[in-house]
Amino acid sequence: MSIRTSLKKVLPPISVTEQEALDAGDVWIESSIYQGKPDMQALRDIPQAKLSAEEQAFMDGPVTELLGMIDEYELSNEKHIPQHILDFLG
């Protein structure tokens, strides 16, 4: 009898998410990080992510406008988010 078969009898069933993670079978860069020997070249070889034109327009438009509306001092010293910011988000 295998160890896995023995353990299946005493361990709770694996969730769908856990099973998908196990089935993926690849730990990629995490393995080397957890071993204390991160593969920095593998990280450098990852192509830089690029935003689509629509995503960039969202960042340049509404997100920039929202950030311009926020007074960090006011926001950190109040108990509620100012109404004009909530209205904008709505």
mmCIF file as gemmi writes it, N, C-alpha and C atoms, coordinates in Angstrom:
data_model
loop_
_atom_site.group_PDB
_atom_site.id
_atom_site.type_symbol
_atom_site.label_atom_id
_atom_site.label_alt_id
_atom_site.label_comp_id
_atom_site.label_asym_id
_atom_site.label_entity_id
_atom_site.label_seq_id
_atom_site.pdbx_PDB_ins_code
_atom_site.Cartn_x
_atom_site.Cartn_y
_atom_site.Cartn_z
_atom_site.occupancy
_atom_site.B_iso_or_equiv
_atom_site.pdbx_formal_charge
_atom_site.auth_seq_id
_atom_site.auth_asym_id
_atom_site.pdbx_PDB_model_num
ATOM 1 N N . MET Axp A 1 ? 0.85 -1.173 0 1 0 ? 1 A 1
ATOM 2 C CA . MET Axp A 1 ? 0 0 0 1 0 ? 1 A 1
ATOM 3 C C . MET Axp A 1 ? 0.902 1.244 0 1 0 ? 1 A 1
ATOM 4 N N . SER Axp A 2 ? 0.576 2.191 -0.865 1 0 ? 2 A 1
ATOM 5 C CA . SER Axp A 2 ? 1.408 3.397 -0.96 1 0 ? 2 A 1
ATOM 6 C C . SER Axp A 2 ? 1.106 4.364 0.175 1 0 ? 2 A 1
ATOM 7 N N . ILE Axp A 3 ? 2.031 5.273 0.409 1 0 ? 3 A 1
ATOM 8 C CA . ILE Axp A 3 ? 1.839 6.288 1.46 1 0 ? 3 A 1
ATOM 9 C C . ILE Axp A 3 ? 0.643 7.154 1.124 1 0 ? 3 A 1
ATOM 10 N N . ARG Axp A 4 ? 0.504 7.497 -0.149 1 0 ? 4 A 1
ATOM 11 C CA . ARG Axp A 4 ? -0.608 8.357 -0.567 1 0 ? 4 A 1
ATOM 12 C C . ARG Axp A 4 ? -1.951 7.69 -0.265 1 0 ? 4 A 1
ATOM 13 N N . THR Axp A 5 ? -2.04 6.41 -0.546 1 0 ? 5 A 1
ATOM 14 C CA . THR Axp A 5 ? -3.282 5.68 -0.287 1 0 ? 5 A 1
ATOM 15 C C . THR Axp A 5 ? -3.582 5.66 1.205 1 0 ? 5 A 1
ATOM 16 N N . SER Axp A 6 ? -2.553 5.457 2.001 1 0 ? 6 A 1
ATOM 17 C CA . SER Axp A 6 ? -2.736 5.447 3.461 1 0 ? 6 A 1
ATOM 18 C C . SER Axp A 6 ? -3.177 6.81 3.963 1 0 ? 6 A 1
ATOM 19 N N . LEU Axp A 7 ? -2.552 7.865 3.455 1 0 ? 7 A 1
ATOM 20 C CA . LEU Axp A 7 ? -2.871 9.208 3.907 1 0 ? 7 A 1
ATOM 21 C C . LEU Axp A 7 ? -4.25 9.675 3.444 1 0 ? 7 A 1
ATOM 22 N N . LYS Axp A 8 ? -4.696 9.173 2.298 1 0 ? 8 A 1
ATOM 23 C CA . LYS Axp A 8 ? -6.019 9.564 1.795 1 0 ? 8 A 1
ATOM 24 C C . LYS Axp A 8 ? -7.12 9.211 2.793 1 0 ? 8 A 1
ATOM 25 N N . LYS Axp A 9 ? -6.891 8.155 3.567 1 0 ? 9 A 1
ATOM 26 C CA . LYS Axp A 9 ? -7.902 7.708 4.523 1 0 ? 9 A 1
ATOM 27 C C . LYS Axp A 9 ? -8.016 8.649 5.719 1 0 ? 9 A 1
ATOM 28 N N . VAL Axp A 10 ? -6.943 9.366 6.067 1 0 ? 10 A 1
ATOM 29 C CA . VAL Axp A 10 ? -6.957 10.206 7.271 1 0 ? 10 A 1
ATOM 30 C C . VAL Axp A 10 ? -6.97 11.703 6.973 1 0 ? 10 A 1
ATOM 31 N N . LEU Axp A 11 ? -6.602 12.097 5.783 1 0 ? 11 A 1
ATOM 32 C CA . LEU Axp A 11 ? -6.57 13.518 5.435 1 0 ? 11 A 1
ATOM 33 C C . LEU Axp A 11 ? -7.898 13.965 4.828 1 0 ? 11 A 1
ATOM 34 N N . PRO Axp A 12 ? -8.239 15.247 5.013 1 0 ? 12 A 1
ATOM 35 C CA . PRO Axp A 12 ? -9.466 15.748 4.389 1 0 ? 12 A 1
ATOM 36 C C . PRO Axp A 12 ? -9.307 15.769 2.87 1 0 ? 12 A 1
ATOM 37 N N . PRO Axp A 13 ? -10.418 15.754 2.142 1 0 ? 13 A 1
ATOM 38 C CA . PRO Axp A 13 ? -10.31 15.775 0.685 1 0 ? 13 A 1
ATOM 39 C C . PRO Axp A 13 ? -9.689 17.087 0.19 1 0 ? 13 A 1
ATOM 40 N N . ILE Axp A 14 ? -9.032 17.006 -0.942 1 0 ? 14 A 1
ATOM 41 C CA . ILE Axp A 14 ? -8.387 18.174 -1.548 1 0 ? 14 A 1
ATOM 42 C C . ILE Axp A 14 ? -9.443 18.983 -2.292 1 0 ? 14 A 1
ATOM 43 N N . SER Axp A 15 ? -9.393 20.307 -2.113 1 0 ? 15 A 1
ATOM 44 C CA . SER Axp A 15 ? -10.346 21.169 -2.817 1 0 ? 15 A 1
ATOM 45 C C . SER Axp A 15 ? -9.994 21.215 -4.302 1 0 ? 15 A 1
ATOM 46 N N . VAL Axp A 16 ? -10.916 21.698 -5.098 1 0 ? 16 A 1
ATOM 47 C CA . VAL Axp A 16 ? -10.695 21.818 -6.543 1 0 ? 16 A 1
ATOM 48 C C . VAL Axp A 16 ? -9.484 22.709 -6.811 1 0 ? 16 A 1
ATOM 49 N N . THR Axp A 17 ? -9.379 23.833 -6.092 1 0 ? 17 A 1
ATOM 50 C CA . THR Axp A 17 ? -8.265 24.762 -6.282 1 0 ? 17 A 1
ATOM 51 C C . THR Axp A 17 ? -6.938 24.105 -5.932 1 0 ? 17 A 1
ATOM 52 N N . GLU Axp A 18 ? -6.91 23.375 -4.822 1 0 ? 18 A 1
ATOM 53 C CA . GLU Axp A 18 ? -5.683 22.685 -4.423 1 0 ? 18 A 1
ATOM 54 C C . GLU Axp A 18 ? -5.292 21.633 -5.461 1 0 ? 18 A 1
ATOM 55 N N . GLN Axp A 19 ? -6.289 20.909 -5.989 1 0 ? 19 A 1
ATOM 56 C CA . GLN Axp A 19 ? -6 19.887 -6.991 1 0 ? 19 A 1
ATOM 57 C C . GLN Axp A 19 ? -5.453 20.516 -8.26 1 0 ? 19 A 1
ATOM 58 N N . GLU Axp A 20 ? -6.005 21.661 -8.668 1 0 ? 20 A 1
ATOM 59 C CA . GLU Axp A 20 ? -5.5 22.354 -9.857 1 0 ? 20 A 1
ATOM 60 C C . GLU Axp A 20 ? -4.05 22.78 -9.662 1 0 ? 20 A 1
ATOM 61 N N . ALA Axp A 21 ? -3.728 23.262 -8.466 1 0 ? 21 A 1
ATOM 62 C CA . ALA Axp A 21 ? -2.357 23.662 -8.177 1 0 ? 21 A 1
ATOM 63 C C . ALA Axp A 21 ? -1.423 22.459 -8.243 1 0 ? 21 A 1
ATOM 64 N N . LEU Axp A 22 ? -1.865 21.329 -7.695 1 0 ? 22 A 1
ATOM 65 C CA . LEU Axp A 22 ? -1.047 20.12 -7.742 1 0 ? 22 A 1
ATOM 66 C C . LEU Axp A 22 ? -0.869 19.622 -9.175 1 0 ? 22 A 1
ATOM 67 N N . ASP Axp A 23 ? -1.94 19.71 -9.961 1 0 ? 23 A 1
ATOM 68 C CA . ASP Axp A 23 ? -1.883 19.243 -11.342 1 0 ? 23 A 1
ATOM 69 C C . ASP Axp A 23 ? -1.017 20.128 -12.215 1 0 ? 23 A 1
ATOM 70 N N . ALA Axp A 24 ? -0.868 21.403 -11.839 1 0 ? 24 A 1
ATOM 71 C CA . ALA Axp A 24 ? -0.051 22.31 -12.633 1 0 ? 24 A 1
ATOM 72 C C . ALA Axp A 24 ? 1.385 21.797 -12.685 1 0 ? 24 A 1
ATOM 73 N N . GLY Axp A 25 ? 1.867 21.256 -11.577 1 0 ? 25 A 1
ATOM 74 C CA . GLY Axp A 25 ? 3.141 20.566 -11.557 1 0 ? 25 A 1
ATOM 75 C C . GLY Axp A 25 ? 4.365 21.417 -11.78 1 0 ? 25 A 1
ATOM 76 N N . ASP Axp A 26 ? 4.251 22.735 -11.722 1 0 ? 26 A 1
ATOM 77 C CA . ASP Axp A 26 ? 5.401 23.577 -11.972 1 0 ? 26 A 1
ATOM 78 C C . ASP Axp A 26 ? 5.466 24.648 -10.898 1 0 ? 26 A 1
ATOM 79 N N . VAL Axp A 27 ? 6.603 24.761 -10.257 1 0 ? 27 A 1
ATOM 80 C CA . VAL Axp A 27 ? 6.757 25.773 -9.22 1 0 ? 27 A 1
ATOM 81 C C . VAL Axp A 27 ? 7.576 26.952 -9.712 1 0 ? 27 A 1
ATOM 82 N N . TRP Axp A 28 ? 8.044 26.884 -10.929 1 0 ? 28 A 1
ATOM 83 C CA . TRP Axp A 28 ? 8.776 27.934 -11.619 1 0 ? 28 A 1
ATOM 84 C C . TRP Axp A 28 ? 9.844 28.539 -10.721 1 0 ? 28 A 1
ATOM 85 N N . ILE Axp A 29 ? 9.867 29.824 -10.572 1 0 ? 29 A 1
ATOM 86 C CA . ILE Axp A 29 ? 10.939 30.507 -9.847 1 0 ? 29 A 1
ATOM 87 C C . ILE Axp A 29 ? 10.828 30.322 -8.339 1 0 ? 29 A 1
ATOM 88 N N . GLU Axp A 30 ? 9.618 30.033 -7.85 1 0 ? 30 A 1
ATOM 89 C CA . GLU Axp A 30 ? 9.439 29.906 -6.41 1 0 ? 30 A 1
ATOM 90 C C . GLU Axp A 30 ? 10.343 28.831 -5.819 1 0 ? 30 A 1
ATOM 91 N N . SER Axp A 31 ? 10.547 27.764 -6.538 1 0 ? 31 A 1
ATOM 92 C CA . SER Axp A 31 ? 11.379 26.671 -6.044 1 0 ? 31 A 1
ATOM 93 C C . SER Axp A 31 ? 12.772 27.166 -5.696 1 0 ? 31 A 1
ATOM 94 N N . SER Axp A 32 ? 13.386 27.911 -6.605 1 0 ? 32 A 1
ATOM 95 C CA . SER Axp A 32 ? 14.746 28.386 -6.341 1 0 ? 32 A 1
ATOM 96 C C . SER Axp A 32 ? 14.765 29.428 -5.226 1 0 ? 32 A 1
ATOM 97 N N . ILE Axp A 33 ? 13.706 30.223 -5.107 1 0 ? 33 A 1
ATOM 98 C CA . ILE Axp A 33 ? 13.64 31.217 -4.028 1 0 ? 33 A 1
ATOM 99 C C . ILE Axp A 33 ? 13.564 30.506 -2.68 1 0 ? 33 A 1
ATOM 100 N N . TYR Axp A 34 ? 12.679 29.503 -2.575 1 0 ? 34 A 1
ATOM 101 C CA . TYR Axp A 34 ? 12.52 28.788 -1.312 1 0 ? 34 A 1
ATOM 102 C C . TYR Axp A 34 ? 13.766 27.994 -0.939 1 0 ? 34 A 1
ATOM 103 N N . GLN Axp A 35 ? 14.563 27.617 -1.927 1 0 ? 35 A 1
ATOM 104 C CA . GLN Axp A 35 ? 15.805 26.909 -1.649 1 0 ? 35 A 1
ATOM 105 C C . GLN Axp A 35 ? 16.926 27.868 -1.276 1 0 ? 35 A 1
ATOM 106 N N . GLY Axp A 36 ? 16.642 29.166 -1.354 1 0 ? 36 A 1
ATOM 107 C CA . GLY Axp A 36 ? 17.648 30.161 -1.003 1 0 ? 36 A 1
ATOM 108 C C . GLY Axp A 36 ? 18.612 30.46 -2.129 1 0 ? 36 A 1
ATOM 109 N N . LYS Axp A 37 ? 18.275 30.013 -3.355 1 0 ? 37 A 1
ATOM 110 C CA . LYS Axp A 37 ? 19.138 30.247 -4.508 1 0 ? 37 A 1
ATOM 111 C C . LYS Axp A 37 ? 18.292 30.793 -5.663 1 0 ? 37 A 1
ATOM 112 N N . PRO Axp A 38 ? 17.78 32.022 -5.528 1 0 ? 38 A 1
ATOM 113 C CA . PRO Axp A 38 ? 16.897 32.535 -6.585 1 0 ? 38 A 1
ATOM 114 C C . PRO Axp A 38 ? 17.621 32.653 -7.925 1 0 ? 38 A 1
ATOM 115 N N . ASP Axp A 39 ? 16.941 32.229 -8.96 1 0 ? 39 A 1
ATOM 116 C CA . ASP Axp A 39 ? 17.468 32.297 -10.32 1 0 ? 39 A 1
ATOM 117 C C . ASP Axp A 39 ? 17.138 33.679 -10.888 1 0 ? 39 A 1
ATOM 118 N N . MET Axp A 40 ? 18.03 34.63 -10.661 1 0 ? 40 A 1
ATOM 119 C CA . MET Axp A 40 ? 17.781 36.011 -11.064 1 0 ? 40 A 1
ATOM 120 C C . MET Axp A 40 ? 17.72 36.146 -12.586 1 0 ? 40 A 1
ATOM 121 N N . GLN Axp A 41 ? 18.472 35.324 -13.3 1 0 ? 41 A 1
ATOM 122 C CA . GLN Axp A 41 ? 18.434 35.412 -14.765 1 0 ? 41 A 1
ATOM 123 C C . GLN Axp A 41 ? 17.063 35.021 -15.293 1 0 ? 41 A 1
ATOM 124 N N . ALA Axp A 42 ? 16.429 34.045 -14.656 1 0 ? 42 A 1
ATOM 125 C CA . ALA Axp A 42 ? 15.078 33.652 -15.075 1 0 ? 42 A 1
ATOM 126 C C . ALA Axp A 42 ? 14.116 34.821 -14.895 1 0 ? 42 A 1
ATOM 127 N N . LEU Axp A 43 ? 14.294 35.577 -13.821 1 0 ? 43 A 1
ATOM 128 C CA . LEU Axp A 43 ? 13.441 36.753 -13.616 1 0 ? 43 A 1
ATOM 129 C C . LEU Axp A 43 ? 13.721 37.822 -14.662 1 0 ? 43 A 1
ATOM 130 N N . ARG Axp A 44 ? 14.989 38.026 -14.989 1 0 ? 44 A 1
ATOM 131 C CA . ARG Axp A 44 ? 15.342 39.041 -15.997 1 0 ? 44 A 1
ATOM 132 C C . ARG Axp A 44 ? 14.836 38.666 -17.388 1 0 ? 44 A 1
ATOM 133 N N . ASP Axp A 45 ? 14.71 37.369 -17.643 1 0 ? 45 A 1
ATOM 134 C CA . ASP Axp A 45 ? 14.301 36.905 -18.97 1 0 ? 45 A 1
ATOM 135 C C . ASP Axp A 45 ? 12.803 37.024 -19.216 1 0 ? 45 A 1
ATOM 136 N N . ILE Axp A 46 ? 12.034 37.328 -18.192 1 0 ? 46 A 1
ATOM 137 C CA . ILE Axp A 46 ? 10.588 37.473 -18.36 1 0 ? 46 A 1
ATOM 138 C C . ILE Axp A 46 ? 10.318 38.737 -19.163 1 0 ? 46 A 1
ATOM 139 N N . PRO Axp A 47 ? 9.557 38.643 -20.239 1 0 ? 47 A 1
ATOM 140 C CA . PRO Axp A 47 ? 9.268 39.858 -21.015 1 0 ? 47 A 1
ATOM 141 C C . PRO Axp A 47 ? 8.48 40.868 -20.189 1 0 ? 47 A 1
ATOM 142 N N . GLN Axp A 48 ? 8.806 42.139 -20.389 1 0 ? 48 A 1
ATOM 143 C CA . GLN Axp A 48 ? 8.123 43.196 -19.647 1 0 ? 48 A 1
ATOM 144 C C . GLN Axp A 48 ? 6.658 43.259 -20.073 1 0 ? 48 A 1
ATOM 145 N N . ALA Axp A 49 ? 5.784 43.349 -19.086 1 0 ? 49 A 1
ATOM 146 C CA . ALA Axp A 49 ? 4.351 43.422 -19.363 1 0 ? 49 A 1
ATOM 147 C C . ALA Axp A 49 ? 4.014 44.789 -19.971 1 0 ? 49 A 1
ATOM 148 N N . LYS Axp A 50 ? 3.102 44.805 -20.897 1 0 ? 50 A 1
ATOM 149 C CA . LYS Axp A 50 ? 2.663 46.04 -21.542 1 0 ? 50 A 1
ATOM 150 C C . LYS Axp A 50 ? 1.156 46.161 -21.397 1 0 ? 50 A 1
ATOM 151 N N . LEU Axp A 51 ? 0.703 47.375 -21.117 1 0 ? 51 A 1
ATOM 152 C CA . LEU Axp A 51 ? -0.732 47.63 -21.057 1 0 ? 51 A 1
ATOM 153 C C . LEU Axp A 51 ? -1.286 47.76 -22.466 1 0 ? 51 A 1
ATOM 154 N N . SER Axp A 52 ? -2.529 47.319 -22.632 1 0 ? 52 A 1
ATOM 155 C CA . SER Axp A 52 ? -3.193 47.535 -23.915 1 0 ? 52 A 1
ATOM 156 C C . SER Axp A 52 ? -3.509 49.021 -24.038 1 0 ? 52 A 1
ATOM 157 N N . ALA Axp A 53 ? -3.882 49.482 -25.214 1 0 ? 53 A 1
ATOM 158 C CA . ALA Axp A 53 ? -4.226 50.889 -25.427 1 0 ? 53 A 1
ATOM 159 C C . ALA Axp A 53 ? -5.4 51.283 -24.533 1 0 ? 53 A 1
ATOM 160 N N . GLU Axp A 54 ? -6.371 50.385 -24.379 1 0 ? 54 A 1
ATOM 161 C CA . GLU Axp A 54 ? -7.531 50.664 -23.535 1 0 ? 54 A 1
ATOM 162 C C . GLU Axp A 54 ? -7.125 50.788 -22.065 1 0 ? 54 A 1
ATOM 163 N N . GLU Axp A 55 ? -6.255 49.888 -21.612 1 0 ? 55 A 1
ATOM 164 C CA . GLU Axp A 55 ? -5.793 49.937 -20.225 1 0 ? 55 A 1
ATOM 165 C C . GLU Axp A 55 ? -4.986 51.209 -19.961 1 0 ? 55 A 1
ATOM 166 N N . GLN Axp A 56 ? -4.125 51.584 -20.908 1 0 ? 56 A 1
ATOM 167 C CA . GLN Axp A 56 ? -3.317 52.79 -20.747 1 0 ? 56 A 1
ATOM 168 C C . GLN Axp A 56 ? -4.199 54.032 -20.725 1 0 ? 56 A 1
ATOM 169 N N . ALA Axp A 57 ? -5.237 54.047 -21.551 1 0 ? 57 A 1
ATOM 170 C CA . ALA Axp A 57 ? -6.167 55.182 -21.567 1 0 ? 57 A 1
ATOM 171 C C . ALA Axp A 57 ? -6.893 55.289 -20.222 1 0 ? 57 A 1
ATOM 172 N N . PHE Axp A 58 ? -7.237 54.164 -19.629 1 0 ? 58 A 1
ATOM 173 C CA . PHE Axp A 58 ? -7.891 54.169 -18.319 1 0 ? 58 A 1
ATOM 174 C C . PHE Axp A 58 ? -6.942 54.734 -17.26 1 0 ? 58 A 1
ATOM 175 N N . MET Axp A 59 ? -5.685 54.312 -17.294 1 0 ? 59 A 1
ATOM 176 C CA . MET Axp A 59 ? -4.7 54.809 -16.334 1 0 ? 59 A 1
ATOM 177 C C . MET Axp A 59 ? -4.465 56.309 -16.517 1 0 ? 59 A 1
ATOM 178 N N . ASP Axp A 60 ? -4.363 56.74 -17.762 1 0 ? 60 A 1
ATOM 179 C CA . ASP Axp A 60 ? -4.084 58.147 -18.049 1 0 ? 60 A 1
ATOM 180 C C . ASP Axp A 60 ? -5.299 59.044 -17.828 1 0 ? 60 A 1
ATOM 181 N N . GLY Axp A 61 ? -6.488 58.475 -17.898 1 0 ? 61 A 1
ATOM 182 C CA . GLY Axp A 61 ? -7.709 59.265 -17.756 1 0 ? 61 A 1
ATOM 183 C C . GLY Axp A 61 ? -8.28 59.216 -16.355 1 0 ? 61 A 1
ATOM 184 N N . PRO Axp A 62 ? -9.231 58.317 -16.113 1 0 ? 62 A 1
ATOM 185 C CA . PRO Axp A 62 ? -9.934 58.278 -14.826 1 0 ? 62 A 1
ATOM 186 C C . PRO Axp A 62 ? -9.027 58.059 -13.612 1 0 ? 62 A 1
ATOM 187 N N . VAL Axp A 63 ? -8.026 57.205 -13.73 1 0 ? 63 A 1
ATOM 188 C CA . VAL Axp A 63 ? -7.167 56.939 -12.574 1 0 ? 63 A 1
ATOM 189 C C . VAL Axp A 63 ? -6.362 58.188 -12.213 1 0 ? 63 A 1
ATOM 190 N N . THR Axp A 64 ? -5.803 58.848 -13.218 1 0 ? 64 A 1
ATOM 191 C CA . THR Axp A 64 ? -5.046 60.075 -12.967 1 0 ? 64 A 1
ATOM 192 C C . THR Axp A 64 ? -5.946 61.159 -12.385 1 0 ? 64 A 1
ATOM 193 N N . GLU Axp A 65 ? -7.156 61.269 -12.9 1 0 ? 65 A 1
ATOM 194 C CA . GLU Axp A 65 ? -8.101 62.256 -12.38 1 0 ? 65 A 1
ATOM 195 C C . GLU Axp A 65 ? -8.44 61.962 -10.912 1 0 ? 65 A 1
ATOM 196 N N . LEU Axp A 66 ? -8.687 60.702 -10.592 1 0 ? 66 A 1
ATOM 197 C CA . LEU Axp A 66 ? -9.001 60.322 -9.213 1 0 ? 66 A 1
ATOM 198 C C . LEU Axp A 66 ? -7.834 60.646 -8.282 1 0 ? 66 A 1
ATOM 199 N N . LEU Axp A 67 ? -6.632 60.298 -8.695 1 0 ? 67 A 1
ATOM 200 C CA . LEU Axp A 67 ? -5.469 60.572 -7.848 1 0 ? 67 A 1
ATOM 201 C C . LEU Axp A 67 ? -5.289 62.066 -7.613 1 0 ? 67 A 1
ATOM 202 N N . GLY Axp A 68 ? -5.639 62.89 -8.61 1 0 ? 68 A 1
ATOM 203 C CA . GLY Axp A 68 ? -5.556 64.332 -8.465 1 0 ? 68 A 1
ATOM 204 C C . GLY Axp A 68 ? -6.587 64.878 -7.48 1 0 ? 68 A 1
ATOM 205 N N . MET Axp A 69 ? -7.67 64.161 -7.286 1 0 ? 69 A 1
ATOM 206 C CA . MET Axp A 69 ? -8.733 64.592 -6.378 1 0 ? 69 A 1
ATOM 207 C C . MET Axp A 69 ? -8.421 64.281 -4.92 1 0 ? 69 A 1
ATOM 208 N N . ILE Axp A 70 ? -7.516 63.357 -4.689 1 0 ? 70 A 1
ATOM 209 C CA . ILE Axp A 70 ? -7.273 62.872 -3.333 1 0 ? 70 A 1
ATOM 210 C C . ILE Axp A 70 ? -6.278 63.768 -2.605 1 0 ? 70 A 1
ATOM 211 N N . ASP Axp A 71 ? -6.686 64.223 -1.433 1 0 ? 71 A 1
ATOM 212 C CA . ASP Axp A 71 ? -5.801 64.942 -0.515 1 0 ? 71 A 1
ATOM 213 C C . ASP Axp A 71 ? -5.393 63.923 0.54 1 0 ? 71 A 1
ATOM 214 N N . GLU Axp A 72 ? -4.152 63.466 0.464 1 0 ? 72 A 1
ATOM 215 C CA . GLU Axp A 72 ? -3.701 62.377 1.334 1 0 ? 72 A 1
ATOM 216 C C . GLU Axp A 72 ? -3.836 62.739 2.812 1 0 ? 72 A 1
ATOM 217 N N . TYR Axp A 73 ? -3.53 63.984 3.154 1 0 ? 73 A 1
ATOM 218 C CA . TYR Axp A 73 ? -3.645 64.413 4.557 1 0 ? 73 A 1
ATOM 219 C C . TYR Axp A 73 ? -5.099 64.322 5.02 1 0 ? 73 A 1
ATOM 220 N N . GLU Axp A 74 ? -6.003 64.845 4.198 1 0 ? 74 A 1
ATOM 221 C CA . GLU Axp A 74 ? -7.427 64.806 4.549 1 0 ? 74 A 1
ATOM 222 C C . GLU Axp A 74 ? -7.915 63.368 4.66 1 0 ? 74 A 1
ATOM 223 N N . LEU Axp A 75 ? -7.52 62.542 3.703 1 0 ? 75 A 1
ATOM 224 C CA . LEU Axp A 75 ? -7.966 61.153 3.678 1 0 ? 75 A 1
ATOM 225 C C . LEU Axp A 75 ? -7.472 60.375 4.904 1 0 ? 75 A 1
ATOM 226 N N . SER Axp A 76 ? -6.241 60.638 5.328 1 0 ? 76 A 1
ATOM 227 C CA . SER Axp A 76 ? -5.694 59.891 6.466 1 0 ? 76 A 1
ATOM 228 C C . SER Axp A 76 ? -6.204 60.406 7.811 1 0 ? 76 A 1
ATOM 229 N N . ASN Axp A 77 ? -6.766 61.609 7.84 1 0 ? 77 A 1
ATOM 230 C CA . ASN Axp A 77 ? -7.227 62.181 9.104 1 0 ? 77 A 1
ATOM 231 C C . ASN Axp A 77 ? -8.747 62.191 9.254 1 0 ? 77 A 1
ATOM 232 N N . GLU Axp A 78 ? -9.444 61.684 8.309 1 0 ? 78 A 1
ATOM 233 C CA . GLU Axp A 78 ? -10.907 61.619 8.375 1 0 ? 78 A 1
ATOM 234 C C . GLU Axp A 78 ? -11.338 60.174 8.598 1 0 ? 78 A 1
ATOM 235 N N . LYS Axp A 79 ? -12.543 60.008 9.097 1 0 ? 79 A 1
ATOM 236 C CA . LYS Axp A 79 ? -13.083 58.667 9.309 1 0 ? 79 A 1
ATOM 237 C C . LYS Axp A 79 ? -13.793 58.136 8.07 1 0 ? 79 A 1
ATOM 238 N N . HIS Axp A 80 ? -14.115 59.033 7.142 1 0 ? 80 A 1
ATOM 239 C CA . HIS Axp A 80 ? -14.854 58.639 5.949 1 0 ? 80 A 1
ATOM 240 C C . HIS Axp A 80 ? -14.169 59.185 4.7 1 0 ? 80 A 1
ATOM 241 N N . ILE Axp A 81 ? -14.395 58.507 3.614 1 0 ? 81 A 1
ATOM 242 C CA . ILE Axp A 81 ? -13.898 58.991 2.318 1 0 ? 81 A 1
ATOM 243 C C . ILE Axp A 81 ? -14.758 60.18 1.924 1 0 ? 81 A 1
ATOM 244 N N . PRO Axp A 82 ? -14.138 61.29 1.481 1 0 ? 82 A 1
ATOM 245 C CA . PRO Axp A 82 ? -14.914 62.469 1.093 1 0 ? 82 A 1
ATOM 246 C C . PRO Axp A 82 ? -15.966 62.144 0.031 1 0 ? 82 A 1
ATOM 247 N N . GLN Axp A 83 ? -17.098 62.821 0.136 1 0 ? 83 A 1
ATOM 248 C CA . GLN Axp A 83 ? -18.228 62.533 -0.742 1 0 ? 83 A 1
ATOM 249 C C . GLN Axp A 83 ? -17.898 62.743 -2.213 1 0 ? 83 A 1
ATOM 250 N N . HIS Axp A 84 ? -17.113 63.784 -2.541 1 0 ? 84 A 1
ATOM 251 C CA . HIS Axp A 84 ? -16.809 64.039 -3.964 1 0 ? 84 A 1
ATOM 252 C C . HIS Axp A 84 ? -16.011 62.892 -4.591 1 0 ? 84 A 1
ATOM 253 N N . ILE Axp A 85 ? -15.212 62.196 -3.777 1 0 ? 85 A 1
ATOM 254 C CA . ILE Axp A 85 ? -14.476 61.038 -4.296 1 0 ? 85 A 1
ATOM 255 C C . ILE Axp A 85 ? -15.432 59.858 -4.491 1 0 ? 85 A 1
ATOM 256 N N . LEU Axp A 86 ? -16.321 59.653 -3.536 1 0 ? 86 A 1
ATOM 257 C CA . LEU Axp A 86 ? -17.315 58.592 -3.682 1 0 ? 86 A 1
ATOM 258 C C . LEU Axp A 86 ? -18.214 58.834 -4.888 1 0 ? 86 A 1
ATOM 259 N N . ASP Axp A 87 ? -18.595 60.096 -5.1 1 0 ? 87 A 1
ATOM 260 C CA . ASP Axp A 87 ? -19.415 60.435 -6.264 1 0 ? 87 A 1
ATOM 261 C C . ASP Axp A 87 ? -18.676 60.124 -7.556 1 0 ? 87 A 1
ATOM 262 N N . PHE Axp A 88 ? -17.399 60.464 -7.597 1 0 ? 88 A 1
ATOM 263 C CA . PHE Axp A 88 ? -16.588 60.18 -8.796 1 0 ? 88 A 1
ATOM 264 C C . PHE Axp A 88 ? -16.487 58.68 -9.024 1 0 ? 88 A 1
ATOM 265 N N . LEU Axp A 89 ? -16.243 57.923 -7.965 1 0 ? 89 A 1
ATOM 266 C CA . LEU Axp A 89 ? -16.134 56.461 -8.097 1 0 ? 89 A 1
ATOM 267 C C . LEU Axp A 89 ? -17.454 55.834 -8.519 1 0 ? 89 A 1
ATOM 268 N N . GLY Axp A 90 ? -18.559 56.452 -8.093 1 0 ? 90 A 1
ATOM 269 C CA . GLY Axp A 90 ? -19.876 55.911 -8.445 1 0 ? 90 A 1
ATOM 270 C C . GLY Axp A 90 ? -20.159 56.097 -9.898 1 0 ? 90 A 1
